[in-house]
């Protein structure tokens, strides 16, 4: 299940089977929409809820963005469609861009500065004791 919003559009390819298990020769590609505004709203809403409900910490899976994987990887046999779909579940979901810079939309919602310099890995936890975001959410 999708558990975040992304700041970019992501293509997903589905390979369907016809009756009898015969692969459909057509390529079915769908674009999952994303935007910086949607991602900022998601982060703001989920982190704000965590603060209001006194969660001990807030875990955000990706610190830095990675770009969507194109459907060409399926067409060239590099990945099956299911793997391409899995990888494209969370592209552009980081709070920083691929260069390690805090995204403008994240700064605009008051994401605290300590997130910038932290040396964090996949499964990053943003502690709710970060007062900058907490105070901006209670004053909103």
N, CA and C atoms as an extended XYZ file, in Angstrom:
420
Properties=species:S:1:pos:R:3:atomname:S:1:resname:S:1:resid:I:1 pbc="F F F"
N         0.842       -1.180        0.000 N   UNK     1
C         0.000        0.000        0.000 CA  UNK     1
C         0.889        1.246        0.000 C   UNK     1
N         0.472        2.249       -0.710 N   UNK     2
C         1.183        3.531       -0.767 CA  UNK     2
C         1.132        4.195        0.604 C   UNK     2
N         2.276        4.647        1.087 N   UNK     3
C         2.320        5.285        2.399 CA  UNK     3
C         3.030        6.623        2.363 C   UNK     3
N         3.081        7.243        1.196 N   UNK     4
C         3.685        8.567        1.114 CA  UNK     4
C         3.191        9.267       -0.142 C   UNK     4
N         3.571       10.505       -0.263 N   UNK     5
C         3.344       11.239       -1.500 CA  UNK     5
C         4.697       11.598       -2.063 C   UNK     5
N         4.781       11.592       -3.358 N   UNK     6
C         6.046       11.881       -4.040 CA  UNK     6
C         5.979       13.281       -4.653 C   UNK     6
N         7.160       13.815       -4.931 N   UNK     7
C         7.225       15.157       -5.523 CA  UNK     7
C         7.371       15.110       -7.039 C   UNK     7
N         7.269       13.916       -7.644 N   UNK     8
C         7.363       13.793       -9.099 CA  UNK     8
C         6.404       12.709       -9.584 C   UNK     8
N         6.092       12.724      -10.858 N   UNK     9
C         5.269       11.673      -11.447 CA  UNK     9
C         6.100       10.401      -11.593 C   UNK     9
N         5.445        9.241      -11.505 N   UNK    10
C         6.146        7.960      -11.604 CA  UNK    10
C         5.383        7.014      -12.518 C   UNK    10
N         6.056        6.459      -13.532 N   UNK    11
C         5.393        5.500      -14.410 CA  UNK    11
C         5.396        4.092      -13.812 C   UNK    11
N         4.294        3.390      -13.967 N   UNK    12
C         4.193        1.996      -13.542 CA  UNK    12
C         3.755        1.164      -14.731 C   UNK    12
N         4.450        0.088      -14.994 N   UNK    13
C         4.081       -0.795      -16.093 CA  UNK    13
C         3.466       -2.071      -15.529 C   UNK    13
N         2.377       -2.483      -16.153 N   UNK    14
C         1.690       -3.719      -15.780 CA  UNK    14
C         1.706       -4.655      -16.972 C   UNK    14
N         2.136       -5.870      -16.762 N   UNK    15
C         2.068       -6.903      -17.786 CA  UNK    15
C         0.897       -7.808      -17.426 C   UNK    15
N        -0.095       -7.838      -18.290 N   UNK    16
C        -1.309       -8.606      -18.027 CA  UNK    16
C        -1.290       -9.921      -18.795 C   UNK    16
N        -2.008      -10.881      -18.258 N   UNK    17
C        -2.138      -12.178      -18.911 CA  UNK    17
C        -3.543      -12.317      -19.485 C   UNK    17
N        -3.623      -12.831      -20.686 N   UNK    18
C        -4.911      -13.137      -21.298 CA  UNK    18
C        -5.404      -14.468      -20.735 C   UNK    18
N        -6.679      -14.812      -21.006 N   UNK    19
C        -7.167      -16.121      -20.562 CA  UNK    19
C        -6.221      -17.226      -21.041 C   UNK    19
N        -5.981      -18.182      -20.192 N   UNK    20
C        -5.055      -19.266      -20.503 CA  UNK    20
C        -3.620      -18.948      -20.127 C   UNK    20
N        -3.383      -17.771      -19.517 N   UNK    21
C        -2.045      -17.411      -19.065 CA  UNK    21
C        -1.120      -16.892      -20.142 C   UNK    21
N        -1.673      -16.523      -21.293 N   UNK    22
C        -0.854      -16.012      -22.394 CA  UNK    22
C        -0.589      -14.520      -22.148 C   UNK    22
N         0.675      -14.088      -22.161 N   UNK    23
C         0.964      -12.664      -21.950 CA  UNK    23
C         0.301      -11.786      -23.010 C   UNK    23
N        -0.292      -10.695      -22.557 N   UNK    24
C        -0.889       -9.710      -23.464 CA  UNK    24
C         0.256       -8.964      -24.144 C   UNK    24
N         0.230       -8.838      -25.466 N   UNK    25
C         1.346       -8.166      -26.150 CA  UNK    25
C         1.374       -6.655      -25.940 C   UNK    25
N         0.302       -6.076      -25.435 N   UNK    26
C         0.264       -4.632      -25.217 CA  UNK    26
C         0.983       -4.264      -23.926 C   UNK    26
N         1.582       -3.081      -23.907 N   UNK    27
C         2.194       -2.552      -22.691 CA  UNK    27
C         1.178       -1.641      -22.015 C   UNK    27
N         0.919       -1.888      -20.753 N   UNK    28
C         0.011       -1.052      -19.986 CA  UNK    28
C         0.854       -0.213      -19.032 C   UNK    28
N         0.883        1.083      -19.268 N   UNK    29
C         1.678        1.991      -18.457 CA  UNK    29
C         0.748        3.047      -17.876 C   UNK    29
N         0.849        3.236      -16.578 N   UNK    30
C         0.060        4.227      -15.872 CA  UNK    30
C         1.012        5.194      -15.184 C   UNK    30
N         0.625        6.430      -15.102 N   UNK    31
C         1.457        7.442      -14.457 CA  UNK    31
C         0.829        7.792      -13.111 C   UNK    31
N         1.577        7.621      -12.045 N   UNK    32
C         1.122        8.017      -10.714 CA  UNK    32
C         1.551        9.469      -10.523 C   UNK    32
N         0.582       10.368      -10.317 N   UNK    33
C         0.942       11.787      -10.211 CA  UNK    33
C         1.639       12.117       -8.894 C   UNK    33
N         2.456       13.127       -8.941 N   UNK    34
C         3.116       13.629       -7.748 CA  UNK    34
C         3.472       15.085       -7.935 C   UNK    34
N         3.660       15.788       -6.838 N   UNK    35
C         4.067       17.200       -6.906 CA  UNK    35
C         4.702       17.593       -5.575 C   UNK    35
N         5.544       18.615       -5.582 N   UNK    36
C         6.123       19.086       -4.324 CA  UNK    36
C         5.047       19.506       -3.311 C   UNK    36
N         3.969       20.112       -3.795 N   UNK    37
C         2.901       20.547       -2.885 CA  UNK    37
C         2.207       19.368       -2.216 C   UNK    37
N         1.931       18.291       -2.981 N   UNK    38
C         1.303       17.104       -2.393 CA  UNK    38
C         2.215       16.448       -1.367 C   UNK    38
N         3.509       16.380       -1.685 N   UNK    39
C         4.439       15.776       -0.747 CA  UNK    39
C         4.528       16.603        0.536 C   UNK    39
N         4.600       17.918        0.402 N   UNK    40
C         4.676       18.786        1.581 CA  UNK    40
C         3.413       18.651        2.432 C   UNK    40
N         2.261       18.550        1.785 N   UNK    41
C         1.014       18.378        2.548 CA  UNK    41
C         1.037       17.066        3.317 C   UNK    41
N         1.516       15.979        2.663 N   UNK    42
C         1.580       14.669        3.316 CA  UNK    42
C         2.489       14.711        4.543 C   UNK    42
N         3.689       15.250        4.371 N   UNK    43
C         4.647       15.315        5.482 CA  UNK    43
C         4.076       16.174        6.604 C   UNK    43
N         3.517       17.316        6.252 N   UNK    44
C         2.946       18.216        7.245 CA  UNK    44
C         1.808       17.549        8.015 C   UNK    44
N         0.928       16.873        7.284 N   UNK    45
C        -0.233       16.233        7.910 CA  UNK    45
C         0.191       15.062        8.803 C   UNK    45
N         1.072       14.198        8.298 N   UNK    46
C         1.449       13.032        9.096 CA  UNK    46
C         2.315       13.412       10.297 C   UNK    46
N         3.248       14.328       10.104 N   UNK    47
C         4.083       14.753       11.221 CA  UNK    47
C         3.256       15.545       12.234 C   UNK    47
N         2.337       16.385       11.742 N   UNK    48
C         1.453       17.126       12.645 CA  UNK    48
C         0.589       16.200       13.482 C   UNK    48
N         0.079       15.145       12.863 N   UNK    49
C        -0.723       14.153       13.597 CA  UNK    49
C         0.125       13.452       14.645 C   UNK    49
N         1.354       13.091       14.273 N   UNK    50
C         2.244       12.424       15.219 CA  UNK    50
C         2.530       13.316       16.429 C   UNK    50
N         2.700       14.596       16.191 N   UNK    51
C         2.955       15.538       17.288 CA  UNK    51
C         1.725       15.648       18.184 C   UNK    51
N         0.556       15.816       17.580 N   UNK    52
C        -0.686       15.969       18.355 CA  UNK    52
C        -1.003       14.725       19.170 C   UNK    52
N        -0.627       13.547       18.661 N   UNK    53
C        -0.928       12.290       19.358 CA  UNK    53
C         0.239       11.816       20.232 C   UNK    53
N         1.255       12.655       20.377 N   UNK    54
C         2.398       12.367       21.246 CA  UNK    54
C         3.152       11.088       20.872 C   UNK    54
N         3.347       10.863       19.579 N   UNK    55
C         4.169        9.735       19.160 CA  UNK    55
C         5.594        9.973       19.643 C   UNK    55
N         6.297        8.912       19.952 N   UNK    56
C         7.672        9.050       20.416 CA  UNK    56
C         8.616        9.451       19.297 C   UNK    56
N         8.363        8.984       18.084 N   UNK    57
C         9.179        9.373       16.940 CA  UNK    57
C         8.352        9.235       15.670 C   UNK    57
N         8.860        9.835       14.617 N   UNK    58
C         8.224        9.818       13.299 CA  UNK    58
C         9.248        9.264       12.323 C   UNK    58
N         8.957        8.141       11.706 N   UNK    59
C         9.896        7.525       10.764 CA  UNK    59
C         9.487        7.862        9.341 C   UNK    59
N        10.417        8.407        8.594 N   UNK    60
C        10.200        8.686        7.173 CA  UNK    60
C        11.210        7.837        6.417 C   UNK    60
N        10.735        7.012        5.503 N   UNK    61
C        11.574        5.986        4.903 CA  UNK    61
C        12.756        6.516        4.098 C   UNK    61
N        12.597        7.611        3.388 N   UNK    62
C        13.665        8.064        2.498 CA  UNK    62
C        14.088        9.480        2.847 C   UNK    62
N        15.379        9.635        3.067 N   UNK    63
C        15.929       10.942        3.369 CA  UNK    63
C        16.190       11.712        2.077 C   UNK    63
N        16.823       11.057        1.107 N   UNK    64
C        17.124       11.685       -0.189 CA  UNK    64
C        16.294       11.028       -1.289 C   UNK    64
N        15.969       11.825       -2.278 N   UNK    65
C        15.217       11.332       -3.428 CA  UNK    65
C        16.014       10.348       -4.261 C   UNK    65
N        15.308        9.496       -4.949 N   UNK    66
C        15.869        8.759       -6.073 CA  UNK    66
C        14.864        8.896       -7.206 C   UNK    66
N        15.329        8.946       -8.446 N   UNK    67
C        14.420        9.170       -9.578 CA  UNK    67
C        13.598        7.920       -9.893 C   UNK    67
N        12.432        8.115      -10.529 N   UNK    68
C        11.643        6.961      -10.951 CA  UNK    68
C        12.418        6.118      -11.968 C   UNK    68
N        12.168        4.825      -11.948 N   UNK    69
C        12.768        3.916      -12.911 CA  UNK    69
C        11.816        3.819      -14.101 C   UNK    69
N        12.332        4.063      -15.296 N   UNK    70
C        11.499        4.055      -16.501 CA  UNK    70
C        10.980        2.678      -16.857 C   UNK    70
N         9.919        2.662      -17.639 N   UNK    71
C         9.331        1.386      -18.057 CA  UNK    71
C        10.216        0.651      -19.056 C   UNK    71
N        11.220        1.319      -19.590 N   UNK    72
C        12.133        0.673      -20.534 CA  UNK    72
C        12.867       -0.503      -19.898 C   UNK    72
N        13.045       -0.478      -18.554 N   UNK    73
C        13.744       -1.587      -17.901 CA  UNK    73
C        12.950       -2.886      -18.024 C   UNK    73
N        11.628       -2.757      -18.119 N   UNK    74
C        10.791       -3.942      -18.323 CA  UNK    74
C        10.873       -4.368      -19.785 C   UNK    74
N        10.770       -3.397      -20.688 N   UNK    75
C        10.831       -3.691      -22.118 CA  UNK    75
C        12.125       -4.353      -22.536 C   UNK    75
N        13.235       -4.003      -21.856 N   UNK    76
C        14.531       -4.599      -22.192 CA  UNK    76
C        14.845       -5.845      -21.361 C   UNK    76
N        13.898       -6.260      -20.523 N   UNK    77
C        14.085       -7.478      -19.742 CA  UNK    77
C        15.000       -7.335      -18.551 C   UNK    77
N        15.303       -6.114      -18.129 N   UNK    78
C        16.182       -5.900      -16.979 CA  UNK    78
C        15.451       -6.223      -15.680 C   UNK    78
N        14.216       -5.747      -15.557 N   UNK    79
C        13.350       -6.031      -14.407 CA  UNK    79
C        12.031       -6.567      -14.918 C   UNK    79
N        11.385       -7.466      -14.169 N   UNK    80
C         9.988       -7.766      -14.471 CA  UNK    80
C         9.127       -6.566      -14.046 C   UNK    80
N         7.942       -6.469      -14.575 N   UNK    81
C         7.065       -5.336      -14.274 CA  UNK    81
C         6.833       -5.184      -12.769 C   UNK    81
N         6.713       -6.290      -12.052 N   UNK    82
C         6.443       -6.218      -10.614 CA  UNK    82
C         7.580       -5.524       -9.856 C   UNK    82
N         8.830       -5.739      -10.262 N   UNK    83
C         9.963       -5.085       -9.601 CA  UNK    83
C         9.986       -3.596       -9.952 C   UNK    83
N         9.715       -3.253      -11.212 N   UNK    84
C         9.657       -1.847      -11.615 CA  UNK    84
C         8.572       -1.124      -10.819 C   UNK    84
N         7.439       -1.776      -10.615 N   UNK    85
C         6.355       -1.180       -9.827 CA  UNK    85
C         6.789       -0.964       -8.376 C   UNK    85
N         7.457       -1.961       -7.808 N   UNK    86
C         7.906       -1.861       -6.421 CA  UNK    86
C         8.891       -0.712       -6.240 C   UNK    86
N         9.889       -0.634       -7.106 N   UNK    87
C        10.888        0.436       -7.016 CA  UNK    87
C        10.218        1.800       -7.193 C   UNK    87
N         9.207        1.881       -8.039 N   UNK    88
C         8.542        3.157       -8.291 CA  UNK    88
C         7.403        3.462       -7.319 C   UNK    88
N         7.368        2.756       -6.213 N   UNK    89
C         6.373        3.072       -5.196 CA  UNK    89
C         6.753        4.343       -4.446 C   UNK    89
N         8.050        4.580       -4.256 N   UNK    90
C         8.475        5.726       -3.435 CA  UNK    90
C         9.502        6.653       -4.073 C   UNK    90
N         9.605        6.788       -5.388 N   UNK    91
C        10.604        7.732       -5.904 CA  UNK    91
C        10.208        9.161       -5.540 C   UNK    91
N        11.186       10.010       -5.452 N   UNK    92
C        10.949       11.431       -5.147 CA  UNK    92
C        10.214       11.608       -3.822 C   UNK    92
N        10.417       10.665       -2.888 N   UNK    93
C         9.737       10.736       -1.591 CA  UNK    93
C        10.640       11.266       -0.483 C   UNK    93
N        11.868       11.607       -0.807 N   UNK    94
C        12.787       12.107        0.209 CA  UNK    94
C        12.478       13.532        0.618 C   UNK    94
N        12.997       13.933        1.771 N   UNK    95
C        12.853       15.319        2.209 CA  UNK    95
C        13.951       16.187        1.608 C   UNK    95
N        14.978       15.523        1.062 N   UNK    96
C        16.045       16.216        0.346 CA  UNK    96
C        16.030       15.753       -1.102 C   UNK    96
N        16.545       16.605       -1.985 N   UNK    97
C        16.676       16.173       -3.376 CA  UNK    97
C        17.891       15.247       -3.488 C   UNK    97
N        18.151       14.768       -4.679 N   UNK    98
C        19.242       13.800       -4.882 CA  UNK    98
C        20.618       14.376       -4.548 C   UNK    98
N        20.757       15.706       -4.511 N   UNK    99
C        22.046       16.325       -4.175 CA  UNK    99
C        22.226       16.521       -2.672 C   UNK    99
N        21.196       16.201       -1.875 N   UNK   100
C        21.285       16.365       -0.430 CA  UNK   100
C        20.814       17.712        0.073 C   UNK   100
N        20.125       18.468       -0.771 N   UNK   101
C        19.611       19.781       -0.390 CA  UNK   101
C        18.152       19.651        0.042 C   UNK   101
N        17.805       20.260        1.170 N   UNK   102
C        16.417       20.244        1.628 CA  UNK   102
C        15.525       20.832        0.542 C   UNK   102
N        14.472       20.133        0.200 N   UNK   103
C        13.565       20.614       -0.850 CA  UNK   103
C        12.867       21.891       -0.394 C   UNK   103
N        12.671       22.846       -1.302 N   UNK   104
C        11.991       24.087       -0.933 CA  UNK   104
C        10.622       23.861       -0.287 C   UNK   104
N         9.873       22.886       -0.769 N   UNK   105
C         8.553       22.625       -0.191 CA  UNK   105
C         8.661       22.124        1.245 C   UNK   105
N         9.737       21.400        1.562 N   UNK   106
C         9.943       20.920        2.934 CA  UNK   106
C        10.339       22.085        3.841 C   UNK   106
N        11.181       22.975        3.328 N   UNK   107
C        11.560       24.164        4.107 CA  UNK   107
C        10.339       25.054        4.342 C   UNK   107
N         9.465       25.136        3.354 N   UNK   108
C         8.282       26.000        3.448 CA  UNK   108
C         7.310       25.541        4.542 C   UNK   108
N         7.288       24.229        4.836 N   UNK   109
C         6.388       23.754        5.906 CA  UNK   109
C         7.082       23.757        7.260 C   UNK   109
N         8.325       24.225        7.294 N   UNK   110
C         9.029       24.366        8.563 CA  UNK   110
C         9.739       23.121        9.028 C   UNK   110
N        10.081       22.207        8.104 N   UNK   111
C        10.843       21.034        8.512 CA  UNK   111
C        12.133       21.531        9.148 C   UNK   111
N        12.467       21.039       10.321 N   UNK   112
C        13.582       21.605       11.073 CA  UNK   112
C        14.945       21.402       10.420 C   UNK   112
N        15.797       22.345       10.651 N   UNK   113
C        17.148       22.359       10.099 CA  UNK   113
C        18.005       21.160       10.495 C   UNK   113
N        17.885       20.573       11.688 N   UNK   114
C        18.752       19.430       12.018 CA  UNK   114
C        18.664       18.284       11.011 C   UNK   114
N        17.575       18.183       10.282 N   UNK   115
C        17.453       17.122        9.285 CA  UNK   115
C        18.475       17.304        8.166 C   UNK   115
N        18.950       18.511        7.962 N   UNK   116
C        19.883       18.772        6.870 CA  UNK   116
C        21.245       18.140        7.082 C   UNK   116
N        21.785       18.256        8.272 N   UNK   117
C        23.144       17.809        8.487 CA  UNK   117
C        23.256       16.412        9.076 C   UNK   117
N        22.162       15.813        9.407 N   UNK   118
C        22.213       14.501       10.040 CA  UNK   118
C        22.705       13.445        9.060 C   UNK   118
N        23.487       12.537        9.547 N   UNK   119
C        23.962       11.428        8.718 CA  UNK   119
C        23.024       10.262        8.970 C   UNK   119
N        21.976       10.187        8.150 N   UNK   120
C        20.925        9.210        8.370 CA  UNK   120
C        20.868        8.223        7.222 C   UNK   120
N        20.344        7.041        7.478 N   UNK   121
C        20.228        5.998        6.477 CA  UNK   121
C        18.761        5.678        6.242 C   UNK   121
N        18.522        4.761        5.317 N   UNK   122
C        17.167        4.325        5.034 CA  UNK   122
C        16.481        3.942        6.335 C   UNK   122
N        15.269        4.400        6.531 N   UNK   123
C        14.580        4.163        7.794 CA  UNK   123
C        14.814        5.307        8.761 C   UNK   123
N        15.174        6.464        8.244 N   UNK   124
C        15.467        7.641        9.054 CA  UNK   124
C        14.319        7.972       10.002 C   UNK   124
N        14.657        8.282       11.220 N   UNK   125
C        13.643        8.709       12.188 CA  UNK   125
C        13.843       10.190       12.469 C   UNK   125
N        12.817       10.977       12.226 N   UNK   126
C        12.850       12.391       12.580 CA  UNK   126
C        12.201       12.522       13.957 C   UNK   126
N        12.967       12.836       14.966 N   UNK   127
C        12.445       12.879       16.317 CA  UNK   127
C        11.485       14.041       16.496 C   UNK   127
N        10.414       13.771       17.217 N   UNK   128
C         9.391       14.796       17.408 CA  UNK   128
C         9.815       15.892       18.378 C   UNK   128
N        10.930       15.727       19.010 N   UNK   129
C        11.390       16.779       19.905 CA  UNK   129
C        11.982       17.957       19.138 C   UNK   129
N        12.008       17.854       17.818 N   UNK   130
C        12.503       18.960       16.998 CA  UNK   130
C        11.491       20.103       17.099 C   UNK   130
N        11.832       21.095       17.833 N   UNK   131
C        10.888       22.126       18.223 CA  UNK   131
C        10.434       23.024       17.083 C   UNK   131
N        11.256       23.219       16.082 N   UNK   132
C        10.880       24.115       14.986 CA  UNK   132
C         9.598       23.692       14.307 C   UNK   132
N         9.485       22.416       13.943 N   UNK   133
C         8.278       21.949       13.262 CA  UNK   133
C         7.118       21.875       14.237 C   UNK   133
N         7.370       21.416       15.449 N   UNK   134
C         6.327       21.281       16.445 CA  UNK   134
C         5.645       22.610       16.726 C   UNK   134
N         6.439       23.661       16.921 N   UNK   135
C         5.845       24.953       17.232 CA  UNK   135
C         5.114       25.533       16.025 C   UNK   135
N         5.615       25.269       14.814 N   UNK   136
C         4.904       25.787       13.634 CA  UNK   136
C         3.577       25.076       13.436 C   UNK   136
N         3.495       23.798       13.844 N   UNK   137
C         2.238       23.057       13.706 CA  UNK   137
C         1.221       23.474       14.741 C   UNK   137
N         1.652       23.822       15.943 N   UNK   138
C         0.702       24.217       16.986 CA  UNK   138
C         0.226       25.645       16.782 C   UNK   138
N         0.991       26.442       16.038 N   UNK   139
C         0.571       27.817       15.762 CA  UNK   139
C        -0.233       27.941       14.479 C   UNK   139
N        -0.388       26.853       13.738 N   UNK   140
C        -1.107       26.899       12.458 CA  UNK   140
C        -2.597       26.936       12.655 C   UNK   140
